[in-house]
Amino acid sequence: TALRPLGMRDFRSRSGGGSDHQSFERAGVPGLLMVQDASNYSLSRHTAMDTVERLREGDLIQGASVIAVAAMRVANLPDLLPRTTAPRPKAE
């Protein structure tokens, strides 16, 4: 696929918990999660050490490239991505 040369290894795995895209999936809208090398994630992300100096240029380029290719591919699909029926709110 076009994503393999960009370092994308698995586009089929279901995501784990805690991702922002899950609110879309709960509402019945397809959501995508792209995971890069997470080896340093718990050391700096969402902490006081999460600063611009710690950004890795290669990761930014790879992430933007993968998202651009994925968005183009999804936009050009012959059909919409499958949707699930969102649960109805409980009556009060």
C-alpha positions, 0 to 999 in steps of 0.5 A, spaced: 500 500 500 501 507 499 502 507 507 507 502 507 513 506 505 511 511 510 512 506 516 505 504 516 505 497 519 498 495 521 491 499 519 486 494 521 488 493 529 482 496 533 484 501 538 485 501 545 482 506 550 483 513 551 484 516 544 480 522 542 477 518 536 473 514 540 468 519 541 466 519 534 466 511 534 461 512 540 456 516 536 456 512 530 462 516 526 468 512 523 474 514 527 481 512 525 487 512 530 494 512 527 499 510 532 507 512 532 513 509 536 510 510 543 517 508 546 517 515 549 510 517 550 509 516 557 516 519 559 513 526 556 507 526 553 501 530 557 506 532 562 510 539 564 516 536 559 511 536 553 514 542 550 516 544 542 523 542 544 522 535 544 518 534 538 521 530 533 521 532 526 521 525 522 515 523 527 511 530 524 513 529 517 511 521 517 505 523 521 502 528 516 504 524 510 500 518 513 494 522 515 494 525 508 495 519 504 489 516 509 485 522 508 485 522 500 484 514 500 478 515 504 475 521 500 476 517 494 473 510 496 467 508 492 462 508 498 462 511 505 466 508 511 461 503 514 457 507 520 454 503 526 448 506 529 449 510 535 446 508 542 439 513 543 440 517 549 436 514 555 430 517 557 430 521 563 
